[in-house]
């Protein structure tokens, strides 16, 4: 049994890559098995069932972290689960017999995981990777071979592959033509931006939404949202923090809270807010607004995600709208920016009793609603 919900990687379907990891990652009794990005924990629970003495999990998505915890609890097993990317923040001195990585399409986050896996492994330990052709598993094979000096294709099924590499040297190889700066988890990309007369230095990490530049939709929302003086503001899905920081500056220092499902976004937004000199702010990991549902805010600003892989999935943004209504005070307002083709107006009107457009451009729209008194 595995636990899942909207927001967990491969929710609603059997993840073939994870199943291949579960089948082909060889576990000996008592092994220390580290799983990076396991989604619902399918491959990780297989390691425990097959005799691993210790299972350590890292996932940057806090919904997947909770899913992995529940998967292990439901099967009567134990795992150490960390909301982090790669090995950052894992126990000092951890040595692994095997590292299993369920790849995602983003290359630089995978580079960090492979390097981290190499350093965690004992001599003779093995690193396993699995994923689909359209997720970059062929490129991943090249990366794995460059770092470990060897790579083997264990299985190929319908566009999915599972790979292995053995640690035979104490020093990793160099990846050719790939920026390895961000293998160091303390290295951030710095983005200079200006919103509403405020010059900001935003910091971000690979895999964070729009991590190399300011997203156009975010910039549009920043220019049209109205933030009352000293208003309390919640930025749902904060990314590197552009909207939350701008809201705080427009409010004149009102309480600002930023939440994101991605722990690397939380780290990025925190660094960005500190660089902007904010003091009355908090950034936290959260499944939509789940971490702050008992708090109340004057304004919610959001640029919600609407993709699950390459498919459009509106279940998560619909939860953004629901949670926004829940946390707003009577009369509180929501500003939501979206691709102009996405049908959010009806959902907002059904929940808030009203909806209007404050920006309608060729690509993006900004929708506004006020929470009516009970």
C-alpha positions, 0 to 999 in steps of 0.5 A, a space after each residue: 500500500 502506498 499513500 498519495 494525493 494531488 501534488 505527489 509525483 505520479 498521483 493517480 497512476 502506478 509510477 513505472 520508474 519507481 516500480 522498476 527501482 523497487 524491482 531492480 535495486 538490489 538490497 542485502 539484509 541490514 543495508 543502509 538505503 537512501 532514496 532521493 525524490 521517491 514520490 509516494 515511497 514505493 521504491 523506498 518501502 520495497 527496500 525496507 521489505 527486502 531487508 534494508 536495516 535503515 531507510 533514509 528518504 529525501 524529497 523537496 516536495 513536502 506533500 511527497 514527504 508526507 506521502 512517504 511517511 504515510 506509506 511507511 506507517 501503513 506498511 508497519 515500517 520505519 524510515 527517516 524522512 527529510 524535507 530536503 533536496 539530495 543529502 543536504 541536512 541528512 545526518 552527518 556521517 551517513 554512509 549508504 550501501 545503495 542510493 536510489 534516485 527517481 529522476 525528474 526532467 530538471 537536469 541541474 537538480 539531478 546533478 546535485 542528487 548524483 553527486 550527493 549519492 556518490 559522496 554518501 556511498 561506501 566503496 563498492 556501493 551502488 547508485 540506481 536511477 530510473 525514469 522515462 525517455 521523455 524525462 531525460 533518462 538517456 541524459 541521466 545515464 551519461 551524467 551517471 557514467 561521468 560521475 561514477 566512471 561506469 554505468 549499466 542499464 539493468 532494464 528497459 521497459 516501454 520507454 522507461 529505464 533503470 540504471 546502476 553505477 558502482 562507486 569504484 573511486 573516492 573521487 567523482 568524475 567531472 561532468 562535461 558542459 554542465 554547470 556544477 556550481 549548484 551541487 553546493 546546496 548553499 549556492 543560489 542564483 541571484 536575480 536582479 528585479 524591480 517592482 513598483 519602484 523597489 529594486 530587489 535581489 532575488 535568490 533561487 535554486 535549480 528546480 524552483 519555479 522560474 529560477 533563472 528569471 522573473 516569471 512574466 505572470 509574477 511581474 504582471 501581478 506584482 504591478 497590479 495588486 493593491 496592498 493596503 497599509 500594514 495589511 497582513 499578506 499570504 503568498 501561496 506558492 511563493 517561489 523565490 519570494 517576489 510577490 511576498 516581498 513586494 507585498 511587504 514593501 507595499 504594505 509598509 511592513 505588514 505581516 507577510 507569510 510566504 508558503 511553498 510546497 518546495 523546500 528549495 523555494 522556502 530556502 530561496 524566499 527566505 534568503 530573498 526576504 533577508 536580502 530585502 531587509 524584511 523583518 516582519 515575515 515568515 517563510 514555511 513549507 506547506 501543502 498549499 496553505 495547510 500550514 497556516 489554515 488557523 491564521 487569518 490574512 487581509 490579502 492573498 496573492 498567488 501564481 498557482 501551478 497548473 501542470 502535473 508533469 506535462 499535463 494540465 492539472 487544475 486540482 491543485 490551483 482549485 485548492 489554492 482558491 479554497 484555502 485562500 477563502 478559508 484564511 482570508 478575513 471577511 472583506 479580505 481580497 485575493 489576487 490570482 494571476 493565470 494563463 488567460 485560457 484557464 477557467 478560474 473565474 467560475 471557481 472563484 465566483 462560486 467560492 467568493 460570490 464574486 470575481 473580476 479581472 484587474 488585468 486582461 492581457 494577451 497571455 495572462 489575466 489577474 483575477 480579484 475577489 473579496 471575501 464576503 461577510 458571513 
